[in-house]
Amino acid sequence: MPWLALHLPLLSLEAFAATLPEAERAAPLALLADHRIGAANAAATAAGIHPGLKRATALALVADLRLGPADAVRDAMALQAVVHAALAFTPMVTLDGPATVLLGLHTVLRYHGGPERLRQRLLAALAPLGHHLQMASAPTPGGAALLARWRDDLAWGPHSTDPAALHSLLDQVPVHLFGPGREHWEALQGMGLHHLADLRALPRAGLTRRFGATLLADLDRARGEASDPREALTAPPVFESRLELFARADTTAQVLHGAAVLLARLLAWAQARHSRIAAFTLRMQHETRRRADAPPHTDLTVELAEPAADAAQLNLLLRERLAQCPLPAPTLDLQLHCSRLVVAAAPSGDLFPSRQGQREGLARLLERLRARLGDAQVQRLQPVADHRPEQACRLQTRSLQTSLTADQPNTTIGTLPLHRPAWLLPTPQPLAERASLPLLDGRPLQIVSGPERIEAGWWDGPGLAARDYFIARADDGALVWIYRTRLPLATPSGWFLQGRFA
């Protein structure tokens, strides 16, 4: 079975620097573990900082060195996002060590169009996560993992398609990249064993007595000479991810910068479940030490009109919501939660305009209006079974999904007649008249069509309406909708302006 390995040599450092501005990422950075340097970026390495160096020595070399604590939980969350991105391509994804992801490709390689096409798609899916990758493939999972850790001087990494080629490549791998080899590195180095070929040249019985059976057993599995079963990982049903901000976020722009990292992880999880996001919640943990009256956290929920998996759309909606949400205190920590997914295929692109494309454009507009104005400010007109125009509909606040869904048969009253305007006045405007003809702004109106007789509301008591409606043309050519009370005892009586045609 062919295996593809993704090795992330800078995972811990990249997870630490994810929320830092671009300029600060280029400055010397290092992680501390037990008061010693655990990892360093290129700028720090160029200044002489290397793993194992004491903290005081590192600061003596680089006075402005930015130090951060190593955090296994933070690294695990970053690695989990890479696993989710890989699960979108194959159901067989597993881990090998703390920073290597393995993908089984035997059943999906042809589906993705071959190795080169798969590589391009995989790199595009992993790009938003912002990790440096070393990739390699081999017939065995252990062999692919070793080759991925070995060389980073090739764009596609070392590859082998048959056992003979794999054995030749593995013989050149340094012993310290081998799992058990790292544990016994000092002893193996003292014996002059630098590559796996040197290790294999020694008697197996002697190596087993001195270093245990694990050393050779792992080597046999990597070479394909022993079985190497792997347990596949799965994406959890609910997304939870946390990100610590290493500088206090006093503005929504700083919060949005950190939230973009969590949104990239959210999209990787949704793609792993082959679903689309319907809603998510961002929790901002605040600093309450200086402001005792500040709440410990602020929750911000973003709902989508239609489920989507577009990073630009999610970032836009979150930006609109954050712009309307003043921060009660500086933010120190971000948490993203999502449990509302919809299993749906991605929308297909249209060469020509279609109803589906118009619907998606309306959905995007409603999402942005709701994010900017608030949920209660986005309403829809609900038809009512009443012939009186002022009673024929009512405003109703409903979810965006419901607003975009066609009304059910039991609630559909019918579409607006073409001879009725969409713009109605809040209250009918009385019109003066001359020779029994209505006047608008002192000028006579020309009757174009009518009458349309309406008599309804007798069940409402004072709501009785007995009217004859007409379409009239004003002096400037605009069409208006007017009516005249029909019953002689109607109060008030005369001509009234009810609406205007656009």
Sequence and secondary structure as in RCSB ss.txt:
>XXXX:A:sequence
MPWLALHLPLLSLEAFAATLPEAERAAPLALLADHRIGAANAAATAAGIHPGLKRATALALVADLRLGPADAVRD
AMALQAVVHAALAFTPMVTLDGPATVLLGLHTVLRYHGGPERLRQRLLAALAPLGHHLQMASAPTPGGAALLARW
RDDLAWGPHSTDPAALHSLLDQVPVHLFGPGREHWEALQGMGLHHLADLRALPRAGLTRRFGATLLADLDRARGE
ASDPREALTAPPVFESRLELFARADTTAQVLHGAAVLLARLLAWAQARHSRIAAFTLRMQHETRRRADAPPHTDL
TVELAEPAADAAQLNLLLRERLAQCPLPAPTLDLQLHCSRLVVAAAPSGDLFPSRQGQREGLARLLERLRARLGD
AQVQRLQPVADHRPEQACRLQTRSLQTSLTADQPNTTIGTLPLHRPAWLLPTPQPLAERASLPLLDGRPLQIVSG
PERIEAGWWDGPGLAARDYFIARADDGALVWIYRTRLPLATPSGWFLQGRFA
>XXXX:A:secstr
  EEEEE TTHHHHHHGGGS HHHHHS EEEEETTEEEEE HHHHHTT  TT BHHHHHHH TT EEEE  HHHH
HHHHHHHHHHHHTT S EEE SSSEEEEE TTTTTTTTSHHHHHHHHHHHHGGGT   EEEEESSHHHHHHHHHH
  SSSS  B SSHHHHHHHHTTSBGGGSHHHHHTHHHHHHTT  BHHHHHTS HHHHHHHH HHHHHHHHHHHTS
S          SSEEEEEEEEEEE SHHHHHHHHHHHHHHHHHHHHHTT EEEEEEEEEEE  SS TTS SEEEE
EEEEEEEE  HHHHHHHHHHHHHTS  SS EEEEEEEEEEEE        SS  HHHHHHHHHHHHHHHHHHH G
GG  EEEE S SSGGGSEEEE   HHHHHS   TTT      TTS SEEEEEEEEEEEETTEEEETTEE EEEEE
EEEEEE GGGSTT EEEEEEEEE TTS EEEEEEE STT SS SEEEEEE  
